Amino acid sequence: MIYRAPPSGVLRHVRLDTMTAIYDRRSGATHLVAEVVPTILRALSEGEADLETLARRLGTDERVALADRLDELTATGLVERL
């Protein structure tokens, strides 16, 4: 599977101590997320990626955990699965 982040300007990030609020301009929804989510979104902003490519960008060997986060982000609409 290939994953893609929304186009630039669609998501608005606001850091709130250890969490981040992400406002999605398309849906009007605000998501309160842990630090790993903005990191994943930044890595996907470099371009579409499969799980292996994204794991390399993030410098992680935790493929199962990353796949779980991508499933969650896809379900919330913050990441698109192609």
PDB file of N, CA, C and O in Angstrom:
ATOM      1  N   MET A   1       0.825  -1.182   0.000  1.00  0.00           N
ATOM      2  CA  MET A   1       0.000   0.000   0.000  1.00  0.00           C
ATOM      3  C   MET A   1       0.873   1.252   0.000  1.00  0.00           C
ATOM      4  O   MET A   1       1.976   1.268   0.547  1.00  0.00           O
ATOM      5  N   ILE A   2       0.358   2.270  -0.614  1.00  0.00           N
ATOM      6  CA  ILE A   2       1.033   3.563  -0.668  1.00  0.00           C
ATOM      7  C   ILE A   2       0.223   4.546   0.182  1.00  0.00           C
ATOM      8  O   ILE A   2      -1.007   4.539   0.159  1.00  0.00           O
ATOM      9  N   TYR A   3       0.927   5.375   0.920  1.00  0.00           N
ATOM     10  CA  TYR A   3       0.283   6.367   1.786  1.00  0.00           C
ATOM     11  C   TYR A   3       0.651   7.765   1.317  1.00  0.00           C
ATOM     12  O   TYR A   3       1.744   8.005   0.804  1.00  0.00           O
ATOM     13  N   ARG A   4      -0.302   8.691   1.510  1.00  0.00           N
ATOM     14  CA  ARG A   4      -0.079  10.070   1.100  1.00  0.00           C
ATOM     15  C   ARG A   4      -0.667  11.007   2.160  1.00  0.00           C
ATOM     16  O   ARG A   4      -1.755  10.773   2.686  1.00  0.00           O
ATOM     17  N   ALA A   5       0.081  12.070   2.459  1.00  0.00           N
ATOM     18  CA  ALA A   5      -0.406  13.122   3.354  1.00  0.00           C
ATOM     19  C   ALA A   5      -1.249  14.102   2.541  1.00  0.00           C
ATOM     20  O   ALA A   5      -1.108  14.167   1.320  1.00  0.00           O
ATOM     21  N   PRO A   6      -2.117  14.861   3.196  1.00  0.00           N
ATOM     22  CA  PRO A   6      -2.889  15.879   2.474  1.00  0.00           C
ATOM     23  C   PRO A   6      -1.974  16.938   1.867  1.00  0.00           C
ATOM     24  O   PRO A   6      -0.840  17.110   2.312  1.00  0.00           O
ATOM     25  N   PRO A   7      -2.461  17.642   0.861  1.00  0.00           N
ATOM     26  CA  PRO A   7      -1.662  18.719   0.262  1.00  0.00           C
ATOM     27  C   PRO A   7      -1.303  19.784   1.300  1.00  0.00           C
ATOM     28  O   PRO A   7      -1.994  19.954   2.304  1.00  0.00           O
ATOM     29  N   SER A   8      -0.229  20.478   1.037  1.00  0.00           N
ATOM     30  CA  SER A   8       0.223  21.550   1.917  1.00  0.00           C
ATOM     31  C   SER A   8      -0.908  22.548   2.158  1.00  0.00           C
ATOM     32  O   SER A   8      -1.633  22.913   1.232  1.00  0.00           O
ATOM     33  N   GLY A   9      -1.050  22.983   3.399  1.00  0.00           N
ATOM     34  CA  GLY A   9      -2.051  23.980   3.740  1.00  0.00           C
ATOM     35  C   GLY A   9      -3.390  23.414   4.176  1.00  0.00           C
ATOM     36  O   GLY A   9      -4.239  24.165   4.656  1.00  0.00           O
ATOM     37  N   VAL A  10      -3.604  22.123   4.025  1.00  0.00           N
ATOM     38  CA  VAL A  10      -4.887  21.514   4.409  1.00  0.00           C
ATOM     39  C   VAL A  10      -4.966  21.304   5.919  1.00  0.00           C
ATOM     40  O   VAL A  10      -6.024  21.487   6.521  1.00  0.00           O
ATOM     41  N   LEU A  11      -3.842  20.918   6.529  1.00  0.00           N
ATOM     42  CA  LEU A  11      -3.810  20.670   7.965  1.00  0.00           C
ATOM     43  C   LEU A  11      -3.103  21.815   8.674  1.00  0.00           C
ATOM     44  O   LEU A  11      -2.072  22.305   8.213  1.00  0.00           O
ATOM     45  N   ARG A  12      -3.663  22.231   9.786  1.00  0.00           N
ATOM     46  CA  ARG A  12      -3.056  23.282  10.620  1.00  0.00           C
ATOM     47  C   ARG A  12      -2.637  22.646  11.926  1.00  0.00           C
ATOM     48  O   ARG A  12      -3.475  22.088  12.633  1.00  0.00           O
ATOM     49  N   HIS A  13      -1.345  22.717  12.267  1.00  0.00           N
ATOM     50  CA  HIS A  13      -0.799  22.111  13.481  1.00  0.00           C
ATOM     51  C   HIS A  13      -0.590  23.176  14.553  1.00  0.00           C
ATOM     52  O   HIS A  13      -0.066  24.255  14.275  1.00  0.00           O
ATOM     53  N   VAL A  14      -1.006  22.864  15.786  1.00  0.00           N
ATOM     54  CA  VAL A  14      -0.747  23.748  16.929  1.00  0.00           C
ATOM     55  C   VAL A  14      -0.224  22.875  18.060  1.00  0.00           C
ATOM     56  O   VAL A  14      -0.910  21.971  18.536  1.00  0.00           O
ATOM     57  N   ARG A  15       0.992  23.159  18.476  1.00  0.00           N
ATOM     58  CA  ARG A  15       1.637  22.391  19.551  1.00  0.00           C
ATOM     59  C   ARG A  15       1.015  22.767  20.884  1.00  0.00           C
ATOM     60  O   ARG A  15       0.881  23.950  21.197  1.00  0.00           O
ATOM     61  N   LEU A  16       0.630  21.765  21.676  1.00  0.00           N
ATOM     62  CA  LEU A  16       0.036  21.958  22.997  1.00  0.00           C
ATOM     63  C   LEU A  16       0.804  21.109  24.002  1.00  0.00           C
ATOM     64  O   LEU A  16       0.393  19.993  24.321  1.00  0.00           O
ATOM     65  N   ASP A  17       1.907  21.630  24.495  1.00  0.00           N
ATOM     66  CA  ASP A  17       2.765  20.915  25.434  1.00  0.00           C
ATOM     67  C   ASP A  17       3.248  19.612  24.801  1.00  0.00           C
ATOM     68  O   ASP A  17       4.029  19.664  23.850  1.00  0.00           O
ATOM     69  N   THR A  18       2.821  18.457  25.282  1.00  0.00           N
ATOM     70  CA  THR A  18       3.292  17.180  24.735  1.00  0.00           C
ATOM     71  C   THR A  18       2.394  16.638  23.633  1.00  0.00           C
ATOM     72  O   THR A  18       2.695  15.597  23.049  1.00  0.00           O
ATOM     73  N   MET A  19       1.314  17.315  23.346  1.00  0.00           N
ATOM     74  CA  MET A  19       0.370  16.892  22.315  1.00  0.00           C
ATOM     75  C   MET A  19       0.341  17.950  21.201  1.00  0.00           C
ATOM     76  O   MET A  19       0.892  19.042  21.344  1.00  0.00           O
ATOM     77  N   THR A  20      -0.309  17.598  20.101  1.00  0.00           N
ATOM     78  CA  THR A  20      -0.491  18.529  18.990  1.00  0.00           C
ATOM     79  C   THR A  20      -1.945  18.484  18.557  1.00  0.00           C
ATOM     80  O   THR A  20      -2.518  17.407  18.391  1.00  0.00           O
ATOM     81  N   ALA A  21      -2.540  19.651  18.374  1.00  0.00           N
ATOM     82  CA  ALA A  21      -3.885  19.739  17.798  1.00  0.00           C
ATOM     83  C   ALA A  21      -3.705  19.925  16.294  1.00  0.00           C
ATOM     84  O   ALA A  21      -2.947  20.789  15.854  1.00  0.00           O
ATOM     85  N   ILE A  22      -4.400  19.118  15.520  1.00  0.00           N
ATOM     86  CA  ILE A  22      -4.347  19.225  14.063  1.00  0.00           C
ATOM     87  C   ILE A  22      -5.757  19.524  13.572  1.00  0.00           C
ATOM     88  O   ILE A  22      -6.677  18.725  13.750  1.00  0.00           O
ATOM     89  N   TYR A  23      -5.906  20.684  12.955  1.00  0.00           N
ATOM     90  CA  TYR A  23      -7.187  21.083  12.378  1.00  0.00           C
ATOM     91  C   TYR A  23      -7.175  20.736  10.893  1.00  0.00           C
ATOM     92  O   TYR A  23      -6.278  21.152  10.159  1.00  0.00           O
ATOM     93  N   ASP A  24      -8.165  19.980  10.459  1.00  0.00           N
ATOM     94  CA  ASP A  24      -8.300  19.570   9.059  1.00  0.00           C
ATOM     95  C   ASP A  24      -9.296  20.511   8.397  1.00  0.00           C
ATOM     96  O   ASP A  24     -10.494  20.444   8.670  1.00  0.00           O
ATOM     97  N   ARG A  25      -8.809  21.379   7.534  1.00  0.00           N
ATOM     98  CA  ARG A  25      -9.663  22.372   6.890  1.00  0.00           C
ATOM     99  C   ARG A  25     -10.736  21.741   6.007  1.00  0.00           C
ATOM    100  O   ARG A  25     -11.791  22.340   5.798  1.00  0.00           O
ATOM    101  N   ARG A  26     -10.483  20.543   5.486  1.00  0.00           N
ATOM    102  CA  ARG A  26     -11.470  19.888   4.610  1.00  0.00           C
ATOM    103  C   ARG A  26     -12.696  19.456   5.387  1.00  0.00           C
ATOM    104  O   ARG A  26     -13.823  19.687   4.950  1.00  0.00           O
ATOM    105  N   SER A  27     -12.488  18.829   6.536  1.00  0.00           N
ATOM    106  CA  SER A  27     -13.606  18.273   7.303  1.00  0.00           C
ATOM    107  C   SER A  27     -14.069  19.188   8.424  1.00  0.00           C
ATOM    108  O   SER A  27     -15.185  19.046   8.925  1.00  0.00           O
ATOM    109  N   GLY A  28     -13.218  20.126   8.820  1.00  0.00           N
ATOM    110  CA  GLY A  28     -13.544  20.984   9.957  1.00  0.00           C
ATOM    111  C   GLY A  28     -13.283  20.304  11.293  1.00  0.00           C
ATOM    112  O   GLY A  28     -13.611  20.854  12.344  1.00  0.00           O
ATOM    113  N   ALA A  29     -12.694  19.108  11.261  1.00  0.00           N
ATOM    114  CA  ALA A  29     -12.415  18.348  12.481  1.00  0.00           C
ATOM    115  C   ALA A  29     -11.056  18.735  13.054  1.00  0.00           C
ATOM    116  O   ALA A  29     -10.117  19.045  12.321  1.00  0.00           O
ATOM    117  N   THR A  30     -10.976  18.708  14.380  1.00  0.00           N
ATOM    118  CA  THR A  30      -9.717  18.914  15.071  1.00  0.00           C
ATOM    119  C   THR A  30      -9.346  17.613  15.760  1.00  0.00           C
ATOM    120  O   THR A  30     -10.165  17.005  16.450  1.00  0.00           O
ATOM    121  N   HIS A  31      -8.111  17.194  15.568  1.00  0.00           N
ATOM    122  CA  HIS A  31      -7.605  15.949  16.148  1.00  0.00           C
ATOM    123  C   HIS A  31      -6.522  16.284  17.154  1.00  0.00           C
ATOM    124  O   HIS A  31      -5.616  17.058  16.849  1.00  0.00           O
ATOM    125  N   LEU A  32      -6.599  15.718  18.342  1.00  0.00           N
ATOM    126  CA  LEU A  32      -5.559  15.877  19.352  1.00  0.00           C
ATOM    127  C   LEU A  32      -4.701  14.617  19.296  1.00  0.00           C
ATOM    128  O   LEU A  32      -5.185  13.516  19.560  1.00  0.00           O
ATOM    129  N   VAL A  33      -3.422  14.783  18.950  1.00  0.00           N
ATOM    130  CA  VAL A  33      -2.571  13.626  18.664  1.00  0.00           C
ATOM    131  C   VAL A  33      -1.264  13.674  19.444  1.00  0.00           C
ATOM    132  O   VAL A  33      -0.834  14.729  19.910  1.00  0.00           O
ATOM    133  N   ALA A  34      -0.644  12.501  19.573  1.00  0.00           N
ATOM    134  CA  ALA A  34       0.674  12.384  20.194  1.00  0.00           C
ATOM    135  C   ALA A  34       1.742  12.828  19.200  1.00  0.00           C
ATOM    136  O   ALA A  34       1.470  12.974  18.008  1.00  0.00           O
ATOM    137  N   GLU A  35       2.937  13.038  19.691  1.00  0.00           N
ATOM    138  CA  GLU A  35       4.051  13.583  18.900  1.00  0.00           C
ATOM    139  C   GLU A  35       4.382  12.769  17.656  1.00  0.00           C
ATOM    140  O   GLU A  35       4.857  13.330  16.669  1.00  0.00           O
ATOM    141  N   VAL A  36       4.147  11.482  17.678  1.00  0.00           N
ATOM    142  CA  VAL A  36       4.498  10.640  16.532  1.00  0.00           C
ATOM    143  C   VAL A  36       3.694  11.010  15.280  1.00  0.00           C
ATOM    144  O   VAL A  36       4.189  10.838  14.166  1.00  0.00           O
ATOM    145  N   VAL A  37       2.487  11.507  15.438  1.00  0.00           N
ATOM    146  CA  VAL A  37       1.636  11.812  14.280  1.00  0.00           C
ATOM    147  C   VAL A  37       2.210  12.951  13.436  1.00  0.00           C
ATOM    148  O   VAL A  37       2.345  12.778  12.225  1.00  0.00           O
ATOM    149  N   PRO A  38       2.552  14.101  14.009  1.00  0.00           N
ATOM    150  CA  PRO A  38       3.168  15.141  13.180  1.00  0.00           C
ATOM    151  C   PRO A  38       4.468  14.669  12.528  1.00  0.00           C
ATOM    152  O   PRO A  38       4.792  15.089  11.418  1.00  0.00           O
ATOM    153  N   THR A  39       5.209  13.803  13.208  1.00  0.00           N
ATOM    154  CA  THR A  39       6.441  13.266  12.641  1.00  0.00           C
ATOM    155  C   THR A  39       6.141  12.430  11.405  1.00  0.00           C
ATOM    156  O   THR A  39       6.831  12.550  10.393  1.00  0.00           O
ATOM    157  N   ILE A  40       5.127  11.591  11.478  1.00  0.00           N
ATOM    158  CA  ILE A  40       4.718  10.767  10.338  1.00  0.00           C
ATOM    159  C   ILE A  40       4.230  11.667   9.199  1.00  0.00           C
ATOM    160  O   ILE A  40       4.588  11.451   8.041  1.00  0.00           O
ATOM    161  N   LEU A  41       3.426  12.660   9.521  1.00  0.00           N
ATOM    162  CA  LEU A  41       2.906  13.561   8.490  1.00  0.00           C
ATOM    163  C   LEU A  41       4.034  14.338   7.807  1.00  0.00           C
ATOM    164  O   LEU A  41       3.994  14.551   6.596  1.00  0.00           O
ATOM    165  N   ARG A  42       5.040  14.763   8.582  1.00  0.00           N
ATOM    166  CA  ARG A  42       6.191  15.449   7.976  1.00  0.00           C
ATOM    167  C   ARG A  42       6.933  14.518   7.024  1.00  0.00           C
ATOM    168  O   ARG A  42       7.342  14.930   5.939  1.00  0.00           O
ATOM    169  N   ALA A  43       7.105  13.274   7.429  1.00  0.00           N
ATOM    170  CA  ALA A  43       7.801  12.308   6.568  1.00  0.00           C
ATOM    171  C   ALA A  43       7.009  12.057   5.296  1.00  0.00           C
ATOM    172  O   ALA A  43       7.597  11.901   4.226  1.00  0.00           O
ATOM    173  N   LEU A  44       5.681  12.015   5.393  1.00  0.00           N
ATOM    174  CA  LEU A  44       4.857  11.816   4.199  1.00  0.00           C
ATOM    175  C   LEU A  44       4.787  13.064   3.332  1.00  0.00           C
ATOM    176  O   LEU A  44       4.474  12.973   2.144  1.00  0.00           O
ATOM    177  N   SER A  45       5.073  14.222   3.906  1.00  0.00           N
ATOM    178  CA  SER A  45       5.058  15.443   3.100  1.00  0.00           C
ATOM    179  C   SER A  45       6.208  15.450   2.085  1.00  0.00           C
ATOM    180  O   SER A  45       6.205  16.246   1.146  1.00  0.00           O
ATOM    181  N   GLU A  46       7.189  14.560   2.280  1.00  0.00           N
ATOM    182  CA  GLU A  46       8.286  14.412   1.320  1.00  0.00           C
ATOM    183  C   GLU A  46       7.827  13.683   0.064  1.00  0.00           C
ATOM    184  O   GLU A  46       8.545  13.646  -0.935  1.00  0.00           O
ATOM    185  N   GLY A  47       6.638  13.109   0.114  1.00  0.00           N
ATOM    186  CA  GLY A  47       6.088  12.388  -1.031  1.00  0.00           C
ATOM    187  C   GLY A  47       5.425  11.097  -0.601  1.00  0.00           C
ATOM    188  O   GLY A  47       5.644  10.610   0.508  1.00  0.00           O
ATOM    189  N   GLU A  48       4.619  10.551  -1.480  1.00  0.00           N
ATOM    190  CA  GLU A  48       3.938   9.290  -1.218  1.00  0.00           C
ATOM    191  C   GLU A  48       4.965   8.225  -0.858  1.00  0.00           C
ATOM    192  O   GLU A  48       6.106   8.264  -1.319  1.00  0.00           O
ATOM    193  N   ALA A  49       4.537   7.258  -0.014  1.00  0.00           N
ATOM    194  CA  ALA A  49       5.482   6.230   0.414  1.00  0.00           C
ATOM    195  C   ALA A  49       4.746   4.970   0.826  1.00  0.00           C
ATOM    196  O   ALA A  49       3.621   5.012   1.324  1.00  0.00           O
ATOM    197  N   ASP A  50       5.415   3.844   0.603  1.00  0.00           N
ATOM    198  CA  ASP A  50       4.907   2.599   1.167  1.00  0.00           C
ATOM    199  C   ASP A  50       5.475   2.472   2.579  1.00  0.00           C
ATOM    200  O   ASP A  50       6.241   3.326   3.024  1.00  0.00           O
ATOM    201  N   LEU A  51       5.099   1.408   3.278  1.00  0.00           N
ATOM    202  CA  LEU A  51       5.513   1.236   4.669  1.00  0.00           C
ATOM    203  C   LEU A  51       7.029   1.197   4.810  1.00  0.00           C
ATOM    204  O   LEU A  51       7.577   1.833   5.711  1.00  0.00           O
ATOM    205  N   GLU A  52       7.710   0.470   3.947  1.00  0.00           N
ATOM    206  CA  GLU A  52       9.165   0.354   4.030  1.00  0.00           C
ATOM    207  C   GLU A  52       9.863   1.699   3.811  1.00  0.00           C
ATOM    208  O   GLU A  52      10.791   2.050   4.539  1.00  0.00           O
ATOM    209  N   THR A  53       9.412   2.439   2.809  1.00  0.00           N
ATOM    210  CA  THR A  53      10.004   3.747   2.521  1.00  0.00           C
ATOM    211  C   THR A  53       9.780   4.707   3.679  1.00  0.00           C
ATOM    212  O   THR A  53      10.689   5.432   4.082  1.00  0.00           O
ATOM    213  N   LEU A  54       8.567   4.707   4.207  1.00  0.00           N
ATOM    214  CA  LEU A  54       8.259   5.592   5.320  1.00  0.00           C
ATOM    215  C   LEU A  54       9.071   5.220   6.557  1.00  0.00           C
ATOM    216  O   LEU A  54       9.563   6.103   7.258  1.00  0.00           O
ATOM    217  N   ALA A  55       9.216   3.943   6.830  1.00  0.00           N
ATOM    218  CA  ALA A  55      10.024   3.498   7.977  1.00  0.00           C
ATOM    219  C   ALA A  55      11.469   3.972   7.826  1.00  0.00           C
ATOM    220  O   ALA A  55      12.086   4.400   8.801  1.00  0.00           O
ATOM    221  N   ARG A  56      12.006   3.899   6.617  1.00  0.00           N
ATOM    222  CA  ARG A  56      13.380   4.400   6.387  1.00  0.00           C
ATOM    223  C   ARG A  56      13.455   5.901   6.627  1.00  0.00           C
ATOM    224  O   ARG A  56      14.393   6.385   7.260  1.00  0.00           O
ATOM    225  N   ARG A  57      12.469   6.640   6.125  1.00  0.00           N
ATOM    226  CA  ARG A  57      12.465   8.101   6.346  1.00  0.00           C
ATOM    227  C   ARG A  57      12.445   8.440   7.830  1.00  0.00           C
ATOM    228  O   ARG A  57      13.078   9.399   8.270  1.00  0.00           O
ATOM    229  N   LEU A  58      11.707   7.639   8.592  1.00  0.00           N
ATOM    230  CA  LEU A  58      11.575   7.881  10.028  1.00  0.00           C
ATOM    231  C   LEU A  58      12.721   7.276  10.832  1.00  0.00           C
ATOM    232  O   LEU A  58      12.879   7.576  12.015  1.00  0.00           O
ATOM    233  N   GLY A  59      13.512   6.432  10.197  1.00  0.00           N
ATOM    234  CA  GLY A  59      14.618   5.792  10.900  1.00  0.00           C
ATOM    235  C   GLY A  59      14.163   4.793  11.943  1.00  0.00           C
ATOM    236  O   GLY A  59      14.756   4.708  13.018  1.00  0.00           O
ATOM    237  N   THR A  60      13.109   4.028  11.641  1.00  0.00           N
ATOM    238  CA  THR A  60      12.576   3.067  12.602  1.00  0.00           C
ATOM    239  C   THR A  60      12.524   1.663  12.019  1.00  0.00           C
ATOM    240  O   THR A  60      12.376   1.474  10.811  1.00  0.00           O
ATOM    241  N   ASP A  61      12.649   0.691  12.902  1.00  0.00           N
ATOM    242  CA  ASP A  61      12.472  -0.709  12.533  1.00  0.00           C
ATOM    243  C   ASP A  61      11.120  -1.223  13.004  1.00  0.00           C
ATOM    244  O   ASP A  61      10.794  -2.390  12.787  1.00  0.00           O
ATOM    245  N   GLU A  62      10.338  -0.379  13.636  1.00  0.00           N
ATOM    246  CA  GLU A  62       9.048  -0.756  14.214  1.00  0.00           C
ATOM    247  C   GLU A  62       7.942  -0.744  13.158  1.00  0.00           C
ATOM    248  O   GLU A  62       7.057   0.112  13.189  1.00  0.00           O
ATOM    249  N   ARG A  63       7.996  -1.691  12.229  1.00  0.00           N
ATOM    250  CA  ARG A  63       7.036  -1.728  11.112  1.00  0.00           C
ATOM    251  C   ARG A  63       5.604  -1.974  11.579  1.00  0.00           C
ATOM    252  O   ARG A  63       4.673  -1.360  11.056  1.00  0.00           O
ATOM    253  N   VAL A  64       5.414  -2.862  12.555  1.00  0.00           N
ATOM    254  CA  VAL A  64       4.057  -3.186  13.026  1.00  0.00           C
ATOM    255  C   VAL A  64       3.417  -1.968  13.681  1.00  0.00           C
ATOM    256  O   VAL A  64       2.265  -1.645  13.394  1.00  0.00           O
ATOM    257  N   ALA A  65       4.155  -1.289  14.559  1.00  0.00           N
ATOM    258  CA  ALA A  65       3.632  -0.089  15.220  1.00  0.00           C
ATOM    259  C   ALA A  65       3.343   1.009  14.201  1.00  0.00           C
ATOM    260  O   ALA A  65       2.328   1.699  14.299  1.00  0.00           O
ATOM    261  N   LEU A  66       4.234   1.171  13.226  1.00  0.00           N
ATOM    262  CA  LEU A  66       4.025   2.185  12.194  1.00  0.00           C
ATOM    263  C   LEU A  66       2.798   1.852  11.358  1.00  0.00           C
ATOM    264  O   LEU A  66       2.013   2.746  11.043  1.00  0.00           O
ATOM    265  N   ALA A  67       2.615   0.598  10.997  1.00  0.00           N
ATOM    266  CA  ALA A  67       1.434   0.183  10.238  1.00  0.00           C
ATOM    267  C   ALA A  67       0.164   0.449  11.031  1.00  0.00           C
ATOM    268  O   ALA A  67      -0.844   0.866  10.461  1.00  0.00           O
ATOM    269  N   ASP A  68       0.200   0.212  12.344  1.00  0.00           N
ATOM    270  CA  ASP A  68      -0.963   0.499  13.198  1.00  0.00           C
ATOM    271  C   ASP A  68      -1.279   1.988  13.199  1.00  0.00           C
ATOM    272  O   ASP A  68      -2.443   2.372  13.081  1.00  0.00           O
ATOM    273  N   ARG A  69      -0.251   2.839  13.332  1.00  0.00           N
ATOM    274  CA  ARG A  69      -0.478   4.298  13.314  1.00  0.00           C
ATOM    275  C   ARG A  69      -1.041   4.735  11.964  1.00  0.00           C
ATOM    276  O   ARG A  69      -1.934   5.580  11.908  1.00  0.00           O
ATOM    277  N   LEU A  70      -0.526   4.166  10.882  1.00  0.00           N
ATOM    278  CA  LEU A  70      -1.031   4.524   9.549  1.00  0.00           C
ATOM    279  C   LEU A  70      -2.485   4.113   9.387  1.00  0.00           C
ATOM    280  O   LEU A  70      -3.263   4.838   8.766  1.00  0.00           O
ATOM    281  N   ASP A  71      -2.868   2.962   9.935  1.00  0.00           N
ATOM    282  CA  ASP A  71      -4.271   2.548   9.895  1.00  0.00           C
ATOM    283  C   ASP A  71      -5.149   3.555  10.639  1.00  0.00           C
ATOM    284  O   ASP A  71      -6.227   3.918  10.169  1.00  0.00           O
ATOM    285  N   GLU A  72      -4.677   4.000  11.803  1.00  0.00           N
ATOM    286  CA  GLU A  72      -5.427   4.993  12.593  1.00  0.00           C
ATOM    287  C   GLU A  72      -5.533   6.315  11.843  1.00  0.00           C
ATOM    288  O   GLU A  72      -6.604   6.920  11.793  1.00  0.00           O
ATOM    289  N   LEU A  73      -4.428   6.760  11.263  1.00  0.00           N
ATOM    290  CA  LEU A  73      -4.438   8.025  10.534  1.00  0.00           C
ATOM    291  C   LEU A  73      -5.307   7.953   9.291  1.00  0.00           C
ATOM    292  O   LEU A  73      -5.937   8.941   8.915  1.00  0.00           O
ATOM    293  N   THR A  74      -5.346   6.806   8.658  1.00  0.00           N
ATOM    294  CA  THR A  74      -6.219   6.617   7.497  1.00  0.00           C
ATOM    295  C   THR A  74      -7.680   6.672   7.937  1.00  0.00           C
ATOM    296  O   THR A  74      -8.511   7.286   7.267  1.00  0.00           O
ATOM    297  N   ALA A  75      -7.990   6.032   9.056  1.00  0.00           N
ATOM    298  CA  ALA A  75      -9.368   6.021   9.558  1.00  0.00           C
ATOM    299  C   ALA A  75      -9.849   7.432   9.929  1.00  0.00           C
ATOM    300  O   ALA A  75     -11.031   7.738   9.777  1.00  0.00           O
ATOM    301  N   THR A  76      -8.953   8.279  10.408  1.00  0.00           N
ATOM    302  CA  THR A  76      -9.348   9.639  10.783  1.00  0.00           C
ATOM    303  C   THR A  76      -9.341  10.598   9.587  1.00  0.00           C
ATOM    304  O   THR A  76      -9.851  11.715   9.676  1.00  0.00           O
ATOM    305  N   GLY A  77      -8.757  10.150   8.469  1.00  0.00           N
ATOM    306  CA  GLY A  77      -8.707  10.988   7.277  1.00  0.00           C
ATOM    307  C   GLY A  77      -7.476  11.874   7.191  1.00  0.00           C
ATOM    308  O   GLY A  77      -7.368  12.692   6.277  1.00  0.00           O
ATOM    309  N   LEU A  78      -6.540  11.726   8.136  1.00  0.00           N
ATOM    310  CA  LEU A  78      -5.338  12.553   8.093  1.00  0.00           C
ATOM    311  C   LEU A  78      -4.316  12.034   7.088  1.00  0.00           C
ATOM    312  O   LEU A  78      -3.427  12.772   6.664  1.00  0.00           O
ATOM    313  N   VAL A  79      -4.442  10.766   6.707  1.00  0.00           N
ATOM    314  CA  VAL A  79      -3.582  10.141   5.707  1.00  0.00           C
ATOM    315  C   VAL A  79      -4.476   9.391   4.736  1.00  0.00           C
ATOM    316  O   VAL A  79      -5.488   8.807   5.123  1.00  0.00           O
ATOM    317  N   GLU A  80      -4.089   9.415   3.483  1.00  0.00           N
ATOM    318  CA  GLU A  80      -4.846   8.697   2.449  1.00  0.00           C
ATOM    319  C   GLU A  80      -4.072   7.455   2.024  1.00  0.00           C
ATOM    320  O   GLU A  80      -2.856   7.498   1.835  1.00  0.00           O
ATOM    321  N   ARG A  81      -4.791   6.358   1.880  1.00  0.00           N
ATOM    322  CA  ARG A  81      -4.193   5.108   1.408  1.00  0.00           C
ATOM    323  C   ARG A  81      -4.550   4.953  -0.067  1.00  0.00           C
ATOM    324  O   ARG A  81      -5.721   5.034  -0.437  1.00  0.00           O
ATOM    325  N   LEU A  82      -3.549   4.732  -0.903  1.00  0.00           N
ATOM    326  CA  LEU A  82      -3.779   4.601  -2.350  1.00  0.00           C
ATOM    327  C   LEU A  82      -3.743   3.148  -2.767  1.00  0.00           C
ATOM    328  O   LEU A  82      -3.916   2.840  -3.946  1.00  0.00           O
TER     329      LEU A  82
END
